[in-house]
Amino acid sequence: MILTGIAFIIILSILIFVHELGHFIVAKRSGITVEEFAIGFPPRAVKIWQDEGKVTLDGQEYVIGRKVQVSRQIQPGSQVVAETTVDAKGRPAVTRLNLVETDAKPASTKEGSEAKLFNMLNRDSAKIRYSEDMPAATVEAIEKPTEYSINWIPLGGYVRMVGEEDPTAPGSFASKSKRVRFAVLVAGSLMNLLTAVFFFTLTSMSGVPEPITGLNANGEETPIAKTVVTDVVPGTPAESAGLMAGDIVLGADEAKFEHVGDLIYYVNEKKGQEIMLRVLRDGETFNTSLIPRVDPPEGQGSMGVGIKYDGIQNEKTYYPLPTALTRGFQQTAEYIGLTFYLPIAILRDIIPAEAARPTGPVGIYQQTGSAVDAAVELNWWFPILWLTAILSTALAVTNLLPLPALDGGRILFVIIEAIRGKRIAPEKEGAIHFIGLALLLTLMLVISYYDLSNPIPTIDWGNLF
């Protein structure tokens, strides 16, 4: 349980980190002010790092050091009290930046030691009252430093940019062009896809379970397997021969059926001719004869049986890096295609809807537990790496869905703006995303309840070998 919980948090943190990193990198390179890069949701556990910022006070530009706390309320036009110095690189820098309470009574009206005491008590405050000893300056421009933090709730993360829905804020996300906003929004999912390629590549290098193969009767390389009868059509040669569901067809005449496709190939070669089948049923072997039909009814086959292949044994196949990387891109593309194909498959009744139901955090936790148990039991990293790659692909595709509150929903608003030639009012867009977020959270709770009451079947990793 503890190991599963640790693995669940690590996997989720990695996927969220790379997703937010994509938004962060493109936002920074596009000149957007990023106030915070956080893993997890508040409350804050620890601030790991803070990079440098810049502020222009009364015409003079200063560096904001990595240890300087900057109030979110400080904006261009704000009145501040600043302590300045020259840093190790010879640059003008601020060591303290406090917002002035302009509506407060000036501290200079206090007398003597009382005024000094007042200033001392307020020295470390984010806001400071006006004092003649500490004259205020006007913020003409500010590029706030980015804070890098870890929060206590490890089920998410975010990049907090200035003015995500306020185009009037300098350096804000909303003030940038449609192309820049589109690039920032799509960058998170692109990073998840690259992460999926990375983990799929690792799966190929860590050993992929692939069937042990051999040459079948047709000279083709196919898996070694048992040919099992699944059903018998009434009124067919198979019924006349006494075949039943569950029978294992070992061979015919002098031929042995040891590979996938052996029975099909042999019967196709012997249509219209009597053949003697060797069959295993309940541990006993017997012979029975039949004549495969030359022109059987559609969907019945020459014998009139349904078959499956059991006992396929796998072995670990290790791929070198170049081949593994190619497979990584191919598998990522395949799972993207599968995601979009699922609704079609459900509508065509190819895949039952239950098998393609959405999974929430509870379901992901259950699958993680299965993968962790298999990795420990088999001493093999494949289950965890494979699951991480699948989840990364799913996160990328899901976030691009045109739903409010998701990246895809925000991209939809950018596209609408491009078509209309006019953006939707920021307050209206914000309200739509807020409602969408509430609905998504509600849906997540419903899915999680369903995952608890009716768990998704986990993969039986032990059957791979």
N, C-alpha and C positions, 0 to 999 in steps of 0.2 A: 504493500500500500504506500509506504513512504517513498520507495524507489519510483513507483508509478507517478506519484505527485511531483517529485523532483523532475522526472523526465518530461512530464506534462508542462510544467512551468518553463523548463529550458527550451523545449521545442516551440512553445507559443511565444516566448520572449524573442527567440531568434527570428521567427517569421515576422513578428511585429516590428522588431528592430530594423530589419532590412527594408521592410515596406516604408516605414517612416524615414529611413535613411535616404530612400529614393526621392521622397518629397523634399527632404532637407537639402540635399545636394543641388537639385535643380533650382530650388528657391534661392539659395545662397548665391549661386552663379548668375541668377537673374536679377540680383540686386534687391531682393525682398528681405526686409528685416525680420529675422526669426528670433523671437524672444526666448523660446524654450524648446529643447528637444528632450522628451521624457519617455521613459519606458515604465509602463504601469500607470494606473490612475491615482490621483491624490487620495489621501494626504501624502506629502512628500516624505520620503525616507532619508534621502541624502542628496545634496548637490555635489556632483562629482567634479565639475569643471565649469569654468566660465571663460569665454574668449574675450578679446579686447573689443571695445567700441569706440565711437567718436562723438564728440559734442562740440558745437560751436557756440561760444558765449560772447556776446557783444563783439562779434567780428573775429574772435580768436578761436582757432580750432585746438581742441585738447584730446588726448587719448584717455579713454576710460579704462582703467586698469582691471585686471582679472579679479581683484578682491573688492572692487567698489560696488556697493549695492545701489541699484538704480530703480526708483519707484516706477511702477507702470503708469502712474499718473503724470509723469514728466513728459511733456510733449513740446513741439515747437511753439513758442509764445509763452511758455511757463516761466515763472519767476523762481529762481533757485539761488541757494547759497552754496558756493563751491570752495573747496580748499584745493589749491593747485601746487604743483611741484614740477621738477624736470626729472624724467625717468632715466634709467640706466642707458638708454639709447639716445639721450639728449633731446627727447621730445617733450613739449609741454603736456602735462597730464594732470588729471583731477584725481585726488585721493578721497574725496568726499563730495557727494552731490545730494543736497537736500531741497525738497520742494518747500517754497515759502507759503505760509498761511497769510495770504494778503488781506484777509478780512479780519485778522486779529489786531488787537491794540499794539502798536509798536513797543518793543521792549525798552526803547530809550526813554519812555515816560516813567519808568521805574527809577528809583533813586539808588545810586551808589552800589553797595554790596548786594542789594536785592536784585538789581539788574544783572550783575555778574552771576549770581546764583541761578537766576532764571535761564540765562544762556547756557550754563553748565548742565542744568537738568535736561535741556532740550538738544544738547549737542549731538547725541546719538540717535535722535528721532528721524524717521523718514521725512517728516515735515518739521519745519523750524519756523519760529516767529521772526519777524523782521527785527534786525538789530543794527544800529549804526556801526558797531564794531565789526559786523559781518555783512557788508553791503550785498544786496541782491543783484543778480545778473539775469539777462534774458536769454533763454534758449532759442537760438536762431535755427539750428538743425541738430538732429541727434540720430545716431545709429547705435541702437542699444546692443550691448553684448549679449550673446546667446548663452543661456544657462543649460547645462547638461545634467539631468537629474534622473533618479530612480525613485519611483513612488511605491507605496505599500501594496496596492491592489494589482497583482501581476497578470491581469487579464486584458491588457490593452497597451496603448501608448499614443503619443500625439506629437505633432510639430505645431507649436503655437506661433503663428505669423501675425504681424501687425495688420490690423484692419482687413480681416478675411472677407468682410462684407461691407467695408467702408472705403470707397474709392477716393475719398478726400484725404485720407491719412497718408502722409509722406512715407514712401517705402513699403506701402501696404500691398498685400496680395491682390486686393480688388482693384488697385490703381494700375496694374500691369495690363499689357495687351492680351487679347484673346489667345494668341499663340503661346505666350508665356504661361498663362493660367492653365491652358490645356496641357502643356508640357509638365508643369508641376503636378497636376492631378494624375496624369497617367504614369508618372515616374514610379510611384509606389508599386503598382502592379507589375511593371516591367522588372523591377528589382526582385519581386517574388518569383517571376518566371525564370530569371537568371539563377536564383537560389534553387529552384526546382531542378534546373539543368545541373547545377553543382552536386546536389544530393543524388540525383539519378546517376551521375557519373561515378560517384562514390559507391553506389550499389553495385555497379558493374565491376568495379575494381575490388570490392570486398567479397565477391563470389555470388554469382547469380544461379538460382536453382533451375537447371535445364534438364529435360528428359534424356535418359540414356537411350541412345538410338542404335539402329542397325539397318541393314538392307532388307526391305520387305520382298514379297514375291515378285513385285514389279521392278525390283532393283532400285527402289527409292529409299532415301535415308529417312526413316520414321521411328517414333518411339517404340520401345519394347512394351507390349501391353497384352492383357487378356481380352479376348473378344466375348462380350457378354450380351446375351439376348435380353432385351428390355420388354418387348411385347411381340405377340404373334397375331397376324391378321387372320380371321376366320376364312375358311375355304381356300387356303393357299397351300402350296407344297410344304411349307414349314409346319402347318397344322397337321397335314396328313402324315408327316414324318414324326409327329409326337413331340416337337420342340415346345418348350415352355419358358416363360419369363424367368430369368435367373440362371438359365443354362449357360455354361461356358463352352464355346466351340473351340476344341483343341486343334482340329485340323480336318482335312478331307483327303481320302485316298492315301497317297504317300506323302502329301504335303503337311507341314506343321504351320499353324497360325500363331506366330509369336510377336508379330508387329502390327501396328495400326495399319489397316487397309488390306491385310492379307486375305481375309474372307471375301471382301468385295471384289478384289482383283481375280481371285480364283473362280468365283461364281460367274463373273462376266466372261471368263474364258471358257466356261463349261455349260453355257446356256443350251438347253435342249438335250443335254447328256446327263445320264444318271451319275450321281456322285455319292460317295459313302462318307458321312460326317462322323467324326469322333467327338463325343459330347461328355462333359463332366457335369454331374448333377448330384448334389448332396454327398460329395466325396466319392461317388462311384462313376466309372466310365462305361459308356455303351456306344454302340454304333447304330446309325440309322441312315437310310438312303432317301434321296429325293431327286427330282429332275427340275432344275431351275427353269423358269419360264422364259421364252425368247421375247415375247412381247407382253409384259405384265401391265396391268392397269396403272395409271399414273399415281405415283405416291406409294406404291406397294413394294416395288423392287421384285427381282426375279424369284426370291424365296418367300417374301411376304413377312419379313421380320424387321423389328427395330433393334439396333445394336448400340452399345457404348463400349468404351475401352477403360478397363480397370487395371490397377497394379502398375501404373506408369511410375517408374522410379527416376528420381532426379539426382543429379550430381552438381557440385559447385563448379561453375565455369568462371575463371578469372580473366578479365579483359585488360589489355594494356591501355595506358592513358589516352592515346589518340582514338582508339576504337571506343573506349568508354565514353569519351566526350561526345563523339558522334551519336552514340546510343542515348546519351543524356538529352541532346536536342531532339532526337526522334521521339523519345518517350514523352517528353514535355508536350510536343506538338500533338501526339496521339491522345493524351489525356485532355488537352484543350478541346480537341475535336469530339472526344467522348462526352464531355460536359454539354456541348451544344447538341449532340445527337440524342441524348437521353430523353428530352421531351418528345422527340419524334418517335423514338422506340416505344415509349409508353403509349402514345396515341395509336400506334400500330399494333399494340399488344404484344410486342416482341419482348419487352422487359416489364415485369409486374411493377406497378407504382410503388409498392412497399419496398422493393429492392433499390429504388432510386430516391427514397425520401431524404429530405435535408437533415443534416446532423448538426447539433449544437455543441456547446462546450462539454456537456455530460457525455454525449456519444463519442466525442473526440477523446475524452478521458478514458472511456472504456476501451477504445481501440488502442490507445497508448499503453494501457495495462497489458493487453494481449501481446503487443509487440515487445514490450519490456520483458515479460515472462519468457517469451520465445528467445529473445536475445541472450538472456541469462542461461536458459536451459540448453540452448544449442551452441553457446559461446560464439555468437555470430551477430555482427552488426547490421546485417541486411534488413531485418524487420523494421528497426527504428529508422534507418536511413530511407527506406522505401516509403514509410508512412510520412516522414517529414517532407519528402519530395511531393507526395500526393497532396498533402495539406497546403503546401506552398502554392501549387498550381491552382487548387480550389480557391484559396484566398485571393489570388490574382484575378481570376475570372469573376468571382463573386463581387469584388470591389468595383468592377467595371460595369456591373448591371445598372441600368438607368433608373435607379431607385433613389428617392430623396435621402439625404444624409450620407450616402455612399459616394465614393469618388465618381462613379458613373453618373449619379444624379447631378453632381456639380458640373460634370462634363456636358451633360444634356443641356444645362442652362447656358453654357458657353456656346454650344451649337445653335440653340434657339436665338441667342444674341447675334450670332453671325448671320442667321437667316433673316431676322427682323431688322438688323442694322441698328438695333437699340437694345440696351440691356434691361432686364427686368429690375424693378426697384429693389435695392439691396435688402430693405426691411421685409419685403414680400418673400424674397428668396430665402432669407433667414428663417422666416416663420414656417415655410414649407419644409425646410430641412429639419427644423425642430420637431414638427409633427411627424415627419418620416422617421426620425430617430426614435420617438416614442413608440411608434408602431413596430419598428424593427426590434426594439427591446422587448415589447410584448410578445412578438412572434418568437423571439429567442427563448422566452420563458415557457411558451407552449411547447416548443420543440424539445426543450430540456425535460419537461414533464413527461413527454412521450418517450424520450430516450430512457427515462427512469422506469416507467411502467411497462415499456415494451422494448427492451434493449435490442440494438442492431446486432445480428450474429457476428461474432468476431472470427477472424481468419484462423483456421487450424494450421498453424505454422509447422507443427510436427509432421503433418501428412506430406510435406514437401520432400521428405526423404524416407 
